[in-house]
């Protein structure tokens, strides 16, 4: 997948269903190969001698980590929002089956409510809501 030097730790995230998912955690700048999986753009929130804690900023899924995270991250709105929010790491849960990736992504988004997955709501001017009669 990537060089062993890029992998810094593993962590788990629990979905709304109660299912626990294992994630390999990589530093930003890791160059991924063509691998399918669910990914979490995160920020390190603390660490001890034995554990490191990561808060999810964005949860996504892809059939190709290399294309999604390395080729054009500037075209990935969630990546840009996560970078602005202080993203420090990328977690990866490998999964090749598309329907399973979507199920895991949804389960985690519902449990973690990552701030960078939230869609901005455009403001509406009152003049657009009411017609002048």
N, CA, C and O atoms as a GROMACS GRO file, in nm:
protein
  532
    1UNK      N    1   0.083  -0.119   0.000
    1UNK     CA    2   0.000   0.000   0.000
    1UNK      C    3   0.087   0.125   0.000
    1UNK      O    4   0.080   0.206  -0.092
    2UNK      N    5   0.168   0.141   0.101
    2UNK     CA    6   0.261   0.254   0.112
    2UNK      C    7   0.384   0.203   0.183
    2UNK      O    8   0.388   0.088   0.227
    3UNK      N    9   0.484   0.286   0.195
    3UNK     CA   10   0.602   0.243   0.267
    3UNK      C   11   0.571   0.227   0.415
    3UNK      O   12   0.490   0.302   0.470
    4UNK      N   13   0.632   0.131   0.479
    4UNK     CA   14   0.608   0.104   0.621
    4UNK      C   15   0.642   0.224   0.707
    4UNK      O   16   0.589   0.239   0.817
    5UNK      N   17   0.731   0.310   0.659
    5UNK     CA   18   0.771   0.426   0.738
    5UNK      C   19   0.657   0.527   0.750
    5UNK      O   20   0.657   0.608   0.844
    6UNK      N   21   0.560   0.524   0.658
    6UNK     CA   22   0.448   0.618   0.661
    6UNK      C   23   0.343   0.579   0.764
    6UNK      O   24   0.277   0.666   0.821
    7UNK      N   25   0.326   0.449   0.789
    7UNK     CA   26   0.230   0.401   0.887
    7UNK      C   27   0.280   0.437   1.025
    7UNK      O   28   0.390   0.397   1.064
    8UNK      N   29   0.199   0.512   1.101
    8UNK     CA   30   0.247   0.552   1.233
    8UNK      C   31   0.180   0.475   1.346
    8UNK      O   32   0.240   0.458   1.453
    9UNK      N   33   0.056   0.429   1.325
    9UNK     CA   34  -0.013   0.357   1.430
    9UNK      C   35  -0.141   0.298   1.373
    9UNK      O   36  -0.169   0.313   1.254
   10UNK      N   37  -0.217   0.232   1.456
   10UNK     CA   38  -0.352   0.189   1.419
   10UNK      C   39  -0.446   0.246   1.524
   10UNK      O   40  -0.406   0.276   1.637
   11UNK      N   41  -0.572   0.262   1.486
   11UNK     CA   42  -0.672   0.311   1.580
   11UNK      C   43  -0.806   0.249   1.542
   11UNK      O   44  -0.817   0.187   1.436
   12UNK      N   45  -0.905   0.265   1.625
   12UNK     CA   46  -1.038   0.214   1.594
   12UNK      C   47  -1.139   0.328   1.603
   12UNK      O   48  -1.123   0.422   1.680
   13UNK      N   49  -1.242   0.316   1.522
   13UNK     CA   50  -1.358   0.406   1.528
   13UNK      C   51  -1.481   0.318   1.536
   13UNK      O   52  -1.486   0.212   1.474
   14UNK      N   53  -1.580   0.361   1.613
   14UNK     CA   54  -1.703   0.285   1.630
   14UNK      C   55  -1.816   0.353   1.554
   14UNK      O   56  -1.839   0.473   1.568
   15UNK      N   57  -1.887   0.274   1.474
   15UNK     CA   58  -1.999   0.327   1.396
   15UNK      C   59  -2.125   0.338   1.480
   15UNK      O   60  -2.129   0.292   1.595
   16UNK      N   61  -2.228   0.398   1.423
   16UNK     CA   62  -2.357   0.413   1.491
   16UNK      C   63  -2.419   0.277   1.522
   16UNK      O   64  -2.497   0.264   1.616
   17UNK      N   65  -2.384   0.176   1.444
   17UNK     CA   66  -2.435   0.040   1.465
   17UNK      C   67  -2.368  -0.029   1.584
   17UNK      O   68  -2.415  -0.134   1.629
   18UNK      N   69  -2.259   0.030   1.633
   18UNK     CA   70  -2.181  -0.033   1.739
   18UNK      C   71  -2.064  -0.115   1.685
   18UNK      O   72  -1.984  -0.166   1.762
   19UNK      N   73  -2.055  -0.128   1.554
   19UNK     CA   74  -1.945  -0.201   1.492
   19UNK      C   75  -1.816  -0.121   1.507
   19UNK      O   76  -1.813   0.000   1.485
   20UNK      N   77  -1.709  -0.190   1.543
   20UNK     CA   78  -1.577  -0.129   1.558
   20UNK      C   79  -1.496  -0.158   1.433
   20UNK      O   80  -1.486  -0.272   1.388
   21UNK      N   81  -1.436  -0.052   1.378
   21UNK     CA   82  -1.356  -0.064   1.256
   21UNK      C   83  -1.211  -0.027   1.287
   21UNK      O   84  -1.184   0.074   1.352
   22UNK      N   85  -1.118  -0.110   1.239
   22UNK     CA   86  -0.975  -0.084   1.255
   22UNK      C   87  -0.925   0.002   1.139
   22UNK      O   88  -0.960  -0.022   1.024
   23UNK      N   89  -0.843   0.100   1.171
   23UNK     CA   90  -0.784   0.189   1.071
   23UNK      C   91  -0.633   0.196   1.091
   23UNK      O   92  -0.584   0.208   1.203
   24UNK      N   93  -0.560   0.187   0.979
   24UNK     CA   94  -0.418   0.219   0.980
   24UNK      C   95  -0.408   0.370   0.967
   24UNK      O   96  -0.479   0.430   0.887
   25UNK      N   97  -0.321   0.432   1.044
   25UNK     CA   98  -0.309   0.578   1.046
   25UNK      C   99  -0.175   0.618   0.983
   25UNK      O  100  -0.069   0.567   1.020
   26UNK      N  101  -0.184   0.711   0.888
   26UNK     CA  102  -0.067   0.756   0.814
   26UNK      C  103  -0.050   0.907   0.829
   26UNK      O  104  -0.147   0.980   0.850
   27UNK      N  105   0.074   0.952   0.818
   27UNK     CA  106   0.104   1.094   0.816
   27UNK      C  107   0.050   1.157   0.688
   27UNK      O  108   0.035   1.090   0.586
   28UNK      N  109   0.022   1.286   0.696
   28UNK     CA  110  -0.010   1.361   0.574
   28UNK      C  111   0.108   1.352   0.479
   28UNK      O  112   0.222   1.342   0.522
   29UNK      N  113   0.079   1.355   0.352
   29UNK     CA  114   0.185   1.346   0.253
   29UNK      C  115   0.217   1.204   0.212
   29UNK      O  116   0.299   1.183   0.122
   30UNK      N  117   0.154   1.106   0.276
   30UNK     CA  118   0.174   0.966   0.238
   30UNK      C  119   0.126   0.947   0.095
   30UNK      O  120   0.019   0.994   0.057
   31UNK      N  121   0.206   0.879   0.016
   31UNK     CA  122   0.171   0.849  -0.123
   31UNK      C  123   0.107   0.710  -0.127
   31UNK      O  124   0.176   0.609  -0.108
   32UNK      N  125  -0.023   0.704  -0.150
   32UNK     CA  126  -0.095   0.578  -0.151
   32UNK      C  127  -0.089   0.512  -0.288
   32UNK      O  128  -0.080   0.579  -0.391
   33UNK      N  129  -0.094   0.379  -0.288
   33UNK     CA  130  -0.108   0.302  -0.411
   33UNK      C  131  -0.256   0.292  -0.444
   33UNK      O  132  -0.340   0.345  -0.371
   34UNK      N  133  -0.288   0.225  -0.553
   34UNK     CA  134  -0.427   0.204  -0.591
   34UNK      C  135  -0.486   0.097  -0.500
   34UNK      O  136  -0.469  -0.023  -0.524
   35UNK      N  137  -0.555   0.142  -0.396
   35UNK     CA  138  -0.616   0.053  -0.297
   35UNK      C  139  -0.755   0.107  -0.268
   35UNK      O  140  -0.774   0.229  -0.260
   36UNK      N  141  -0.852   0.019  -0.251
   36UNK     CA  142  -0.989   0.057  -0.216
   36UNK      C  143  -1.004   0.062  -0.066
   36UNK      O  144  -0.943  -0.017   0.006
   37UNK      N  145  -1.087   0.155  -0.017
   37UNK     CA  146  -1.113   0.158   0.125
   37UNK      C  147  -1.194   0.276   0.171
   37UNK      O  148  -1.233   0.363   0.093
   38UNK      N  149  -1.218   0.277   0.300
   38UNK     CA  150  -1.281   0.390   0.369
   38UNK      C  151  -1.167   0.468   0.430
   38UNK      O  152  -1.074   0.410   0.486
   39UNK      N  153  -1.173   0.600   0.421
   39UNK     CA  154  -1.066   0.681   0.478
   39UNK      C  155  -1.124   0.787   0.570
   39UNK      O  156  -1.236   0.834   0.551
   40UNK      N  157  -1.045   0.823   0.671
   40UNK     CA  158  -1.083   0.928   0.765
   40UNK      C  159  -0.971   1.031   0.769
   40UNK      O  160  -0.857   1.000   0.804
   41UNK      N  161  -1.005   1.153   0.732
   41UNK     CA  162  -0.911   1.265   0.746
   41UNK      C  163  -0.928   1.313   0.889
   41UNK      O  164  -1.039   1.345   0.931
   42UNK      N  165  -0.818   1.319   0.964
   42UNK     CA  166  -0.831   1.341   1.108
   42UNK      C  167  -0.725   1.437   1.162
   42UNK      O  168  -0.632   1.478   1.093
   43UNK      N  169  -0.746   1.471   1.288
   43UNK     CA  170  -0.651   1.555   1.360
   43UNK      C  171  -0.616   1.482   1.490
   43UNK      O  172  -0.703   1.429   1.559
   44UNK      N  173  -0.487   1.480   1.522
   44UNK     CA  174  -0.445   1.417   1.648
   44UNK      C  175  -0.489   1.506   1.762
   44UNK      O  176  -0.459   1.625   1.764
   45UNK      N  177  -0.559   1.447   1.858
   45UNK     CA  178  -0.612   1.523   1.971
   45UNK      C  179  -0.536   1.497   2.100
   45UNK      O  180  -0.560   1.564   2.201
   46UNK      N  181  -0.446   1.402   2.098
   46UNK     CA  182  -0.368   1.373   2.218
   46UNK      C  183  -0.299   1.240   2.206
   46UNK      O  184  -0.328   1.161   2.116
   47UNK      N  185  -0.207   1.215   2.297
   47UNK     CA  186  -0.138   1.086   2.295
   47UNK      C  187  -0.080   1.057   2.433
   47UNK      O  188  -0.055   1.147   2.514
   48UNK      N  189  -0.060   0.928   2.456
   48UNK     CA  190   0.008   0.881   2.577
   48UNK      C  191   0.121   0.792   2.528
   48UNK      O  192   0.145   0.783   2.407
   49UNK      N  193   0.189   0.725   2.618
   49UNK     CA  194   0.295   0.633   2.578
   49UNK      C  195   0.241   0.518   2.493
   49UNK      O  196   0.311   0.465   2.406
   50UNK      N  197   0.116   0.478   2.518
   50UNK     CA  198   0.061   0.360   2.451
   50UNK      C  199  -0.040   0.390   2.340
   50UNK      O  200  -0.061   0.307   2.252
   51UNK      N  201  -0.102   0.505   2.344
   51UNK     CA  202  -0.208   0.533   2.247
   51UNK      C  203  -0.198   0.675   2.191
   51UNK      O  204  -0.139   0.765   2.251
   52UNK      N  205  -0.257   0.690   2.074
   52UNK     CA  206  -0.274   0.822   2.015
   52UNK      C  207  -0.422   0.837   1.983
   52UNK      O  208  -0.487   0.741   1.940
   53UNK      N  209  -0.475   0.954   2.003
   53UNK     CA  210  -0.616   0.979   1.978
   53UNK      C  211  -0.633   1.070   1.857
   53UNK      O  212  -0.559   1.167   1.840
   54UNK      N  213  -0.731   1.036   1.773
   54UNK     CA  214  -0.755   1.110   1.651
   54UNK      C  215  -0.904   1.143   1.640
   54UNK      O  216  -0.988   1.056   1.657
   55UNK      N  217  -0.935   1.268   1.612
   55UNK     CA  218  -1.073   1.309   1.590
   55UNK      C  219  -1.099   1.313   1.440
   55UNK      O  220  -1.019   1.368   1.364
   56UNK      N  221  -1.209   1.255   1.399
   56UNK     CA  222  -1.245   1.252   1.257
   56UNK      C  223  -1.294   1.388   1.211
   56UNK      O  224  -1.382   1.449   1.273
   57UNK      N  225  -1.235   1.436   1.103
   57UNK     CA  226  -1.279   1.560   1.040
   57UNK      C  227  -1.366   1.531   0.918
   57UNK      O  228  -1.459   1.606   0.887
   58UNK      N  229  -1.335   1.422   0.848
   58UNK     CA  230  -1.407   1.386   0.726
   58UNK      C  231  -1.398   1.236   0.706
   58UNK      O  232  -1.291   1.176   0.726
   59UNK      N  233  -1.509   1.173   0.669
   59UNK     CA  234  -1.512   1.030   0.639
   59UNK      C  235  -1.553   1.014   0.494
   59UNK      O  236  -1.652   1.072   0.449
   60UNK      N  237  -1.477   0.935   0.420
   60UNK     CA  238  -1.509   0.910   0.280
   60UNK      C  239  -1.475   0.768   0.241
   60UNK      O  240  -1.417   0.692   0.319
   61UNK      N  241  -1.512   0.731   0.119
   61UNK     CA  242  -1.478   0.599   0.066
   61UNK      C  243  -1.435   0.616  -0.078
   61UNK      O  244  -1.477   0.710  -0.147
   62UNK      N  245  -1.351   0.524  -0.124
   62UNK     CA  246  -1.303   0.532  -0.260
   62UNK      C  247  -1.258   0.396  -0.310
   62UNK      O  248  -1.218   0.309  -0.233
   63UNK      N  249  -1.264   0.379  -0.439
   63UNK     CA  250  -1.210   0.260  -0.502
   63UNK      C  251  -1.062   0.274  -0.532
   63UNK      O  252  -0.997   0.179  -0.574
   64UNK      N  253  -1.008   0.396  -0.511
   64UNK     CA  254  -0.869   0.422  -0.546
   64UNK      C  255  -0.813   0.535  -0.459
   64UNK      O  256  -0.831   0.653  -0.489
   65UNK      N  257  -0.745   0.498  -0.350
   65UNK     CA  258  -0.687   0.599  -0.261
   65UNK      C  259  -0.588   0.690  -0.333
   65UNK      O  260  -0.582   0.810  -0.307
   66UNK      N  261  -0.510   0.631  -0.424
   66UNK     CA  262  -0.412   0.711  -0.497
   66UNK      C  263  -0.480   0.823  -0.575
   66UNK      O  264  -0.438   0.938  -0.569
   67UNK      N  265  -0.584   0.788  -0.647
   67UNK     CA  266  -0.655   0.888  -0.728
   67UNK      C  267  -0.728   0.989  -0.639
   67UNK      O  268  -0.725   1.109  -0.667
   68UNK      N  269  -0.793   0.942  -0.533
   68UNK     CA  270  -0.876   1.030  -0.450
   68UNK      C  271  -0.794   1.123  -0.361
   68UNK      O  272  -0.830   1.240  -0.344
   69UNK      N  273  -0.684   1.073  -0.304
   69UNK     CA  274  -0.611   1.152  -0.205
   69UNK      C  275  -0.478   1.207  -0.253
   69UNK      O  276  -0.427   1.304  -0.196
   70UNK      N  277  -0.420   1.148  -0.357
   70UNK     CA  278  -0.289   1.194  -0.402
   70UNK      C  279  -0.292   1.270  -0.533
   70UNK      O  280  -0.213   1.363  -0.551
   71UNK      N  281  -0.380   1.234  -0.624
   71UNK     CA  282  -0.377   1.294  -0.757
   71UNK      C  283  -0.423   1.440  -0.758
   71UNK      O  284  -0.354   1.526  -0.813
   72UNK      N  285  -0.538   1.467  -0.699
   72UNK     CA  286  -0.594   1.602  -0.703
   72UNK      C  287  -0.664   1.640  -0.573
   72UNK      O  288  -0.784   1.665  -0.573
   73UNK      N  289  -0.592   1.645  -0.462
   73UNK     CA  290  -0.660   1.678  -0.336
   73UNK      C  291  -0.721   1.818  -0.337
   73UNK      O  292  -0.813   1.845  -0.260
   74UNK      N  293  -0.671   1.907  -0.424
   74UNK     CA  294  -0.728   2.041  -0.431
   74UNK      C  295  -0.869   2.039  -0.491
   74UNK      O  296  -0.943   2.137  -0.477
   75UNK      N  297  -0.908   1.928  -0.556
   75UNK     CA  298  -1.043   1.915  -0.610
   75UNK      C  299  -1.136   1.839  -0.516
   75UNK      O  300  -1.251   1.810  -0.552
   76UNK      N  301  -1.090   1.808  -0.398
   76UNK     CA  302  -1.166   1.732  -0.298
   76UNK      C  303  -1.208   1.830  -0.189
   76UNK      O  304  -1.127   1.869  -0.106
   77UNK      N  305  -1.335   1.868  -0.189
   77UNK     CA  306  -1.385   1.968  -0.093
   77UNK      C  307  -1.361   1.926   0.052
   77UNK      O  308  -1.321   2.008   0.134
   78UNK      N  309  -1.385   1.799   0.083
   78UNK     CA  310  -1.364   1.751   0.219
   78UNK      C  311  -1.218   1.759   0.261
   78UNK      O  312  -1.188   1.789   0.376
   79UNK      N  313  -1.128   1.733   0.167
   79UNK     CA  314  -0.984   1.743   0.195
   79UNK      C  315  -0.947   1.888   0.223
   79UNK      O  316  -0.874   1.916   0.318
   80UNK      N  317  -0.997   1.979   0.140
   80UNK     CA  318  -0.966   2.121   0.160
   80UNK      C  319  -1.021   2.171   0.294
   80UNK      O  320  -0.952   2.242   0.366
   81UNK      N  321  -1.145   2.132   0.327
   81UNK     CA  322  -1.203   2.174   0.455
   81UNK      C  323  -1.124   2.114   0.572
   81UNK      O  324  -1.101   2.181   0.673
   82UNK      N  325  -1.084   1.988   0.559
   82UNK     CA  326  -1.007   1.921   0.665
   82UNK      C  327  -0.871   1.986   0.683
   82UNK      O  328  -0.824   2.004   0.796
   83UNK      N  329  -0.806   2.022   0.573
   83UNK     CA  330  -0.676   2.090   0.582
   83UNK      C  331  -0.693   2.224   0.655
   83UNK      O  332  -0.610   2.259   0.738
   84UNK      N  333  -0.799   2.296   0.625
   84UNK     CA  334  -0.824   2.423   0.693
   84UNK      C  335  -0.854   2.404   0.841
   84UNK      O  336  -0.829   2.493   0.923
   85UNK      N  337  -0.909   2.288   0.876
   85UNK     CA  338  -0.944   2.258   1.016
   85UNK      C  339  -0.826   2.201   1.095
   85UNK      O  340  -0.840   2.171   1.213
   86UNK      N  341  -0.709   2.185   1.030
   86UNK     CA  342  -0.591   2.138   1.102
   86UNK      C  343  -0.559   1.992   1.085
   86UNK      O  344  -0.488   1.935   1.168
   87UNK      N  345  -0.608   1.928   0.980
   87UNK     CA  346  -0.584   1.785   0.957
   87UNK      C  347  -0.436   1.750   0.975
   87UNK      O  348  -0.347   1.821   0.927
   88UNK      N  349  -0.411   1.640   1.044
   88UNK     CA  350  -0.274   1.594   1.067
   88UNK      C  351  -0.247   1.454   1.014
   88UNK      O  352  -0.132   1.418   0.989
   89UNK      N  353  -0.352   1.372   0.997
   89UNK     CA  354  -0.333   1.231   0.963
   89UNK      C  355  -0.447   1.179   0.874
   89UNK      O  356  -0.553   1.241   0.862
   90UNK      N  357  -0.421   1.064   0.811
   90UNK     CA  358  -0.522   0.996   0.730
   90UNK      C  359  -0.531   0.852   0.779
   90UNK      O  360  -0.432   0.780   0.784
   91UNK      N  361  -0.653   0.811   0.814
   91UNK     CA  362  -0.678   0.673   0.855
   91UNK      C  363  -0.737   0.595   0.739
   91UNK      O  364  -0.820   0.648   0.665
   92UNK      N  365  -0.697   0.470   0.723
   92UNK     CA  366  -0.744   0.388   0.612
   92UNK      C  367  -0.792   0.252   0.664
   92UNK      O  368  -0.721   0.183   0.737
   93UNK      N  369  -0.913   0.218   0.624
   93UNK     CA  370  -0.969   0.084   0.648
   93UNK      C  371  -0.986   0.021   0.510
   93UNK      O  372  -1.074   0.063   0.434
   94UNK      N  373  -0.906  -0.078   0.478
   94UNK     CA  374  -0.910  -0.139   0.345
   94UNK      C  375  -1.038  -0.219   0.327
   94UNK      O  376  -1.080  -0.294   0.415
   95UNK      N  377  -1.100  -0.201   0.211
   95UNK     CA  378  -1.222  -0.273   0.180
   95UNK      C  379  -1.245  -0.263   0.030
   95UNK      O  380  -1.254  -0.153  -0.024
   96UNK      N  381  -1.253  -0.376  -0.038
   96UNK     CA  382  -1.263  -0.374  -0.184
   96UNK      C  383  -1.407  -0.366  -0.235
   96UNK      O  384  -1.430  -0.313  -0.344
   97UNK      N  385  -1.504  -0.415  -0.162
   97UNK     CA  386  -1.642  -0.421  -0.210
   97UNK      C  387  -1.711  -0.285  -0.193
   97UNK      O  388  -1.721  -0.232  -0.082
   98UNK      N  389  -1.759  -0.229  -0.304
   98UNK     CA  390  -1.818  -0.094  -0.304
   98UNK      C  391  -1.936  -0.082  -0.207
   98UNK      O  392  -1.941   0.015  -0.131
   99UNK      N  393  -2.028  -0.176  -0.207
   99UNK     CA  394  -2.146  -0.165  -0.120
   99UNK      C  395  -2.105  -0.170   0.027
   99UNK      O  396  -2.167  -0.104   0.111
  100UNK      N  397  -2.004  -0.248   0.060
  100UNK     CA  398  -1.956  -0.255   0.199
  100UNK      C  399  -1.889  -0.124   0.239
  100UNK      O  400  -1.909  -0.076   0.350
  101UNK      N  401  -1.810  -0.065   0.148
  101UNK     CA  402  -1.748   0.065   0.177
  101UNK      C  403  -1.854   0.171   0.206
  101UNK      O  404  -1.840   0.248   0.300
  102UNK      N  405  -1.959   0.174   0.125
  102UNK     CA  406  -2.066   0.272   0.146
  102UNK      C  407  -2.135   0.251   0.281
  102UNK      O  408  -2.168   0.347   0.350
  103UNK      N  409  -2.157   0.126   0.316
  103UNK     CA  410  -2.220   0.094   0.445
  103UNK      C  411  -2.132   0.139   0.561
  103UNK      O  412  -2.182   0.198   0.657
  104UNK      N  413  -2.003   0.112   0.554
  104UNK     CA  414  -1.910   0.151   0.661
  104UNK      C  415  -1.900   0.303   0.669
  104UNK      O  416  -1.904   0.360   0.778
  105UNK      N  417  -1.887   0.368   0.554
  105UNK     CA  418  -1.878   0.515   0.553
  105UNK      C  419  -2.002   0.577   0.619
  105UNK      O  420  -1.989   0.667   0.702
  106UNK      N  421  -2.118   0.530   0.582
  106UNK     CA  422  -2.243   0.583   0.639
  106UNK      C  423  -2.251   0.556   0.789
  106UNK      O  424  -2.288   0.645   0.866
  107UNK      N  425  -2.215   0.436   0.831
  107UNK     CA  426  -2.217   0.399   0.973
  107UNK      C  427  -2.126   0.493   1.053
  107UNK      O  428  -2.164   0.541   1.160
  108UNK      N  429  -2.007   0.518   1.002
  108UNK     CA  430  -1.912   0.605   1.072
  108UNK      C  431  -1.955   0.752   1.069
  108UNK      O  432  -1.943   0.822   1.170
  109UNK      N  433  -2.005   0.800   0.956
  109UNK     CA  434  -2.050   0.940   0.950
  109UNK      C  435  -2.162   0.965   1.049
  109UNK      O  436  -2.165   1.070   1.114
  110UNK      N  437  -2.254   0.870   1.062
  110UNK     CA  438  -2.366   0.888   1.155
  110UNK      C  439  -2.318   0.888   1.300
  110UNK      O  440  -2.376   0.958   1.383
  111UNK      N  441  -2.216   0.812   1.330
  111UNK     CA  442  -2.165   0.806   1.468
  111UNK      C  443  -2.073   0.923   1.500
  111UNK      O  444  -2.081   0.981   1.609
  112UNK      N  445  -1.984   0.957   1.408
  112UNK     CA  446  -1.880   1.055   1.435
  112UNK      C  447  -1.921   1.199   1.404
  112UNK      O  448  -1.865   1.293   1.461
  113UNK      N  449  -2.018   1.217   1.317
  113UNK     CA  450  -2.065   1.349   1.274
  113UNK      C  451  -1.947   1.442   1.243
  113UNK      O  452  -1.937   1.550   1.302
  114UNK      N  453  -1.859   1.400   1.152
  114UNK     CA  454  -1.740   1.482   1.124
  114UNK      C  455  -1.776   1.617   1.063
  114UNK      O  456  -1.856   1.626   0.971
  115UNK      N  457  -1.715   1.720   1.117
  115UNK     CA  458  -1.750   1.857   1.081
  115UNK      C  459  -1.728   1.887   0.933
  115UNK      O  460  -1.801   1.968   0.876
  116UNK      N  461  -1.631   1.825   0.872
  116UNK     CA  462  -1.601   1.856   0.731
  116UNK      C  463  -1.688   1.778   0.633
  116UNK      O  464  -1.680   1.802   0.512
  117UNK      N  465  -1.770   1.685   0.682
  117UNK     CA  466  -1.869   1.618   0.596
  117UNK      C  467  -1.998   1.699   0.587
  117UNK      O  468  -2.078   1.677   0.496
  118UNK      N  469  -2.018   1.791   0.679
  118UNK     CA  470  -2.141   1.869   0.679
  118UNK      C  471  -2.144   1.960   0.557
  118UNK      O  472  -2.045   2.027   0.525
  119UNK      N  473  -2.256   1.960   0.490
  119UNK     CA  474  -2.271   2.041   0.370
  119UNK      C  475  -2.311   2.182   0.408
  119UNK      O  476  -2.402   2.202   0.489
  120UNK      N  477  -2.244   2.282   0.350
  120UNK     CA  478  -2.285   2.420   0.378
  120UNK      C  479  -2.423   2.448   0.321
  120UNK      O  480  -2.457   2.402   0.212
  121UNK      N  481  -2.501   2.522   0.395
  121UNK     CA  482  -2.634   2.559   0.349
  121UNK      C  483  -2.626   2.703   0.300
  121UNK      O  484  -2.587   2.792   0.375
  122UNK      N  485  -2.664   2.727   0.174
  122UNK     CA  486  -2.656   2.864   0.123
  122UNK      C  487  -2.756   2.953   0.196
  122UNK      O  488  -2.868   2.912   0.227
  123UNK      N  489  -2.713   3.074   0.221
  123UNK     CA  490  -2.805   3.168   0.285
  123UNK      C  491  -2.906   3.213   0.182
  123UNK      O  492  -2.876   3.223   0.063
  124UNK      N  493  -3.025   3.239   0.229
  124UNK     CA  494  -3.131   3.281   0.138
  124UNK      C  495  -3.178   3.419   0.178
  124UNK      O  496  -3.210   3.446   0.294
  125UNK      N  497  -3.181   3.503   0.081
  125UNK     CA  498  -3.231   3.637   0.108
  125UNK      C  499  -3.383   3.631   0.113
  125UNK      O  500  -3.444   3.557   0.036
  126UNK      N  501  -3.445   3.707   0.202
  126UNK     CA  502  -3.591   3.706   0.211
  126UNK      C  503  -3.658   3.735   0.077
  126UNK      O  504  -3.766   3.682   0.050
  127UNK      N  505  -3.598   3.818  -0.007
  127UNK     CA  506  -3.660   3.850  -0.135
  127UNK      C  507  -3.671   3.727  -0.226
  127UNK      O  508  -3.753   3.725  -0.317
  128UNK      N  509  -3.588   3.626  -0.201
  128UNK     CA  510  -3.597   3.506  -0.282
  128UNK      C  511  -3.704   3.409  -0.232
  128UNK      O  512  -3.748   3.320  -0.306
  129UNK      N  513  -3.745   3.426  -0.108
  129UNK     CA  514  -3.844   3.337  -0.049
  129UNK      C  515  -3.988   3.378  -0.076
  129UNK      O  516  -4.078   3.294  -0.078
  130UNK      N  517  -4.009   3.504  -0.096
  130UNK     CA  518  -4.145   3.555  -0.113
  130UNK      C  519  -4.155   3.635  -0.242
  130UNK      O  520  -4.065   3.711  -0.276
  131UNK      N  521  -4.264   3.618  -0.310
  131UNK     CA  522  -4.284   3.700  -0.430
  131UNK      C  523  -4.356   3.828  -0.390
  131UNK      O  524  -4.431   3.830  -0.293
  132UNK      N  525  -4.332   3.930  -0.464
  132UNK     CA  526  -4.400   4.058  -0.439
  132UNK      C  527  -4.537   4.053  -0.505
  132UNK      O  528  -4.550   4.049  -0.627
  133UNK      N  529  -4.635   4.053  -0.422
  133UNK     CA  530  -4.773   4.046  -0.474
  133UNK      C  531  -4.836   4.183  -0.472
  133UNK      O  532  -4.952   4.197  -0.513
   0.00000   0.00000   0.00000
